[in-house]
């Protein structure tokens, strides 16, 4: 992963994390690396954010320490400061009082929380060779069931592509599991005329 892709991967979640209350502890005495009005981003904030949002601890450390990543770090600090400035300016404009914006923020917050729950369950999960073989067999069987007569490529030839497919499938399974858990713990009631078919 390049330094620029680290920035791309961090920028949107960072915006939401900062907006939704990711802040420094009162005893944080580290260097202030950026300000936006009265808002400050300290070196500790920056490091914690990079470490929390990077999927690979070694890459996060390299991003934070490698002299070659200096410009990328500066760009990310500038993006974070701009995000705080946007929030501050929106507050001056009275936007947090707008009911439509409140609903959009609530929706964005729910999406961030849900994605975070998925990522926590997916973290470190790697498919075994047996799982990849089962996925391959399942796909080949599905092709045959659809009447495709072209022979599937051998397992070893496509094995390197299967982990991404496995993660997509696992993400869908986790999504369904989480939705069931949430409905079980937080009851949802819909009025007549608003219930989806089958509920």
N, C-alpha and C positions, 0 to 999 in steps of 0.2 A: 504494500500500500504506500503510495507516494504521500509526501507532506501535504500536497494540495488535496488529495482525496481524504486525508484525515480532517482537513478543514471543512470540506464539503459534508463529510459524515457528522461532524460535530455542530456545524453552524445552526441548523434548524432546531435540533434538540436543545442546544445551548440557549437559544432564544427563549424557548418555552420554559426551560429550567430556571433561567434568570427571572423571567416574568412571573413564574409560579412560586417564587419564594426561595430559590436556592441562594442562600446568603452566607456571609462569613460569621463566625462566632465572635462575640464581643471582645474576646481576648486576642484576636488576630492582630499581631503587630508587624506582619510582613510588609514588604514594600508595596506601595500602591502603584500598580502598573498602568492604570487607566482611570480616568474620571469622566463622568457625563453629568454635568451640573453638579448636584450634591452627591450623586451616586458614585461609589468607588468600587473598583475591582482590584483586589490585592493579588499578590503572587500566589498566596495560598489558595484563594478562590480559583484562580486560573489552573493551577496544578490539580486541584481536586476535581474540577470540571473535566479536564482532559482525561484524567485517570478514570473517572466515573463513566464517561461516555465512549471511551475507546474500547473496542472489543478485545484488544490485545495489549496486555500490560507492557510487554517489551517494546512495542511500537509507540505506545504512549510515552514511555521513558525516553526513547530515542527522539521523539518529537519535542519533548521538553528540554533535552540536554544537547542534542547534536548541533554544533555551530552551523552546519549546512541548513538547518531548519529555522534559522533565525528569522528570515523574512516571512516564512509561513506562520511562525508564532506571532510576529507583529501583525500580520493580516488578521489572524484570529482575534487578537486583543482588540484591534480596531473594530471588527465585526461585533464583538461583545459590547464594546463601548457604544457603538451605534444603536444596538438593540436597547440598551438602557436609555439612551437619549430618546429613542422613539417612544418608549413607554412613558418617560417623563413628559415629553411633548404631548402625548395623547392625554395624560392626566391634566395638563394645562388646558387642553381643549375640552375637557369634561367628558371624554369618550367613555370612561369606566361607568358612567351613569346611564349610558344608552342601553336600553333593554336588549336590543338586537345584538350589540357587541357583548353584553354579558352572556347571552346564550352561545355566541360563537366561542368565547373564551372557555365556557363550561364544556362545550363539545371538544375543543382542542385539548383541554385538561384531561378529559376522559380518554381521548385517544392516546395521549402520552402515557397515562397510567396503564392502559391496556397493553400497549406495545412494550412497556417496561416489564409487566408481568410475564408476557410471552418470552421476552429475551432472557429473563431470569430462569425460566424453565428450560429454555433451549441452550443456555450457556454451558459450554463444555461438552455438549452432547455430540458424539461422533458415531456414525453408523458402523456396525461391525460388518465384516465380509459376508456373514450369513444374512444380515438385513439387506445388504446391497443385492445379494443373489436373489433373495425373496422378492425384492422390488423389481428386479430385472424379469424374473419369471412371471410376475403379475402383469407386467407391461406386455410381454410376449403373448401371454394368454389372452389379454384384452385385444391385441392386434388380430389374433386368430379368430376370436369371437366376432370381430367386426368383418371378417371375411377377407382380410388382407393376405394376399398370397405371397408377397415379397418376404423372403427370409430375413429375420432380424439379424443384425450384426452380432457376432459372438460376444459373450459377456465380457471377456478380457479387453475387447476393443472399446467398449463403452463404459467400462468400470469407472474411469476417472470423471465421467460426467454424472454418474449416479448420486454422489454425495449431495450435490445441489438439489437434485430432484427429491432426495430423501428429506432434506431440511425443509423444502417447501411443503411436502406432505406432512411432516412432523409439526410444522407451524400451523397448518390447517387443523390437525388433531388437537393441538394445544388450545387453539382458538375455541374449538367446540367444547373442550373440557372446561375451560375458564368460564365460558358463557353459562354452562350448566351449573358450575359452582356458584357463580354470582347469583343466578336465579334462585338457587337453593338457599343461599344465605341472606339475600336481600329480595324479599318478595316483591314481585311486580304485578300490578293489577291494572287491566285495561277495561275501559267502559265498553258496553255493547256498541257495535259499529266501528270500534277501533281495534278489535282483536284480529290478528292475522288468521288466515284460514288454517285450521288445524289446532287452534288454541281454544 
